[in-house]
């Protein structure tokens, strides 16, 4: 079974690792509520909005796969 929430979380953890490595903190409207010891790079609605977007994209990709679209790895389509 595929849990899209889990998959989105794992993707965001990859971003968190990069942000932590370079000591980068993305601003959030809730920064004034953040504990001073909380050093995560993504916080509050910034995190949750990105999480929702990633999960939505995962779901869209899964639907396309179920409809029979082929997967091509390692190359760009030229449309982006």
PyMOL commands that set and color helices and strands:
alter all, ss='L'
color gray80, all
select helices_A, chain A and resi 4-21+31-33+44-66
alter helices_A, ss='H'
color red, helices_A
deselect
rebuild
show_as cartoon
